[in-house]
Amino acid sequence: MFGIFKLALKLLTNDKGKFSALLMGVTFAVFLMIMMMSMFSGILSRASSSIDNVGAQIWVLDPAVNNVSSSIPMPDYVLDFAKSIKGVKHAEPIYFGGALVKLRDGTYQGVTVIGLDDATLYGRPNLIGGRIEDIFAENGFIVVKDAEFDKLENPVIGSEFEINDHRGKIVGIAKVSQSGLFGVPTLYTTYKRAITYIPSSRFTMSFVLIESKSPEDVPYIQDQIQHLGYQALTRDQFTNKIANFYKFHTGLGINVLIMTIISFIVGLSISGQTFYTFILENLEKFGALKAIGAKGRELVAMILVQTTFTCLIGYGLGVGLATSVMILARLRMPDYAAQVTYTNLSLAFVLVVIIAAFSSYVGVRKVLQIQPFDIFRG
């Protein structure tokens, strides 16, 4: 059988033109599929970046909220009720809002302002410059150094700006695990300063952040909050809710799905057609093998080896090409949202297996119909 496999690979690679066309078809299909799915994964990850950056265990929110950027303010009694629940270690308010910052050159830049609880600063970022205590200073703000940092003219500690006709001063520079989705810089300040500087409705509290005494207390806390008419979601549950919103309630999910299907069809059609042409051009060789005693299962094994070898190499080249393009794009555009995940790689591999199976079926069907006397008679 080893000799059959070696003969199959020699027969495949001998025609460099057809072999290159097969590789290009599979590689291009895998490249498009990986790029589309990685872009979608990156967008979903960026959409829930605030949840990861704050790091709270439980988020209390209005049931109508579907992402962090469109929070619905809640009355203060929600915070008081959360603190009174058995099993709650502590509960703190947090504010998320948008504002316009006037820079030194007179231009305006939209920012996301996060207001931390004045007493605990729960959810504060890690500082790489300055002191966290300085956030209590007059007009103190902490800026996040991420992909959007330069949009604020690369501020340093002591830089001043104007936010909604109020003076602001950078007292710290922070680093977070992920940048936001919409290309907007992020500023942290105290809760009271945030609701003072940014116009808001009667209620100002965007979310309540809860830390439970033990993981066993989480279901009871969620049940109590639900009786109040609000939702208490764990970090993973809130992330999944945001992901489901972008997948099923926006055009993003269906567009990426359509592009992935198109990429799959392109690879399927190119590889199937090219491999069928390859089989037609090598019918005499398969017929000769059959005439000298090669069994049908051995010919089938040859075709399976050829398609598997081609698709695996094409898969590797496609993944490598997509990864290289993403790395180059991120070097040129720091806010480029794309990431390769095991799910993306696994799904692309499954689709490549389907392409290989289809190509094998096309070849096997033709080879099994070969009659040796037809070959020699021709």
Secondary structure, DSSP 8 states (H G I E B T S, - for coil): -HHHHHHHHHHHHHSHHHHHHHHHHHHHHHHHHHHHHHHHHHHHHHHTHHHHHH--SEEEE-TT--SGGG---B-HHHHHHHHHSTTEEEEEEEEEEEEEEE-TTS-EEEEEEEEE-TTT-TT--EEEEE-GGGGGSTTEEEEE-STTGGGGT---TT-EEEETTEEEEEEEEEE-SS--SSS--EEEEEHHHHHHHS---S--B-EEEEEESSGGGHHHHHHHHHHHT-EEEEHHHHHHHHHHHHHHSSHHHHHHHHHHHHHHHHHHHHHHHHHHHHHHHTHHHHHHHHHTT--HHHHHHHHHHHHHHHHHHHHHHHHHHHHHHHHHHHHH-TT------HHHHHHHHHHHHHHHHHHHHHHHHHHTT--HHHHHH-
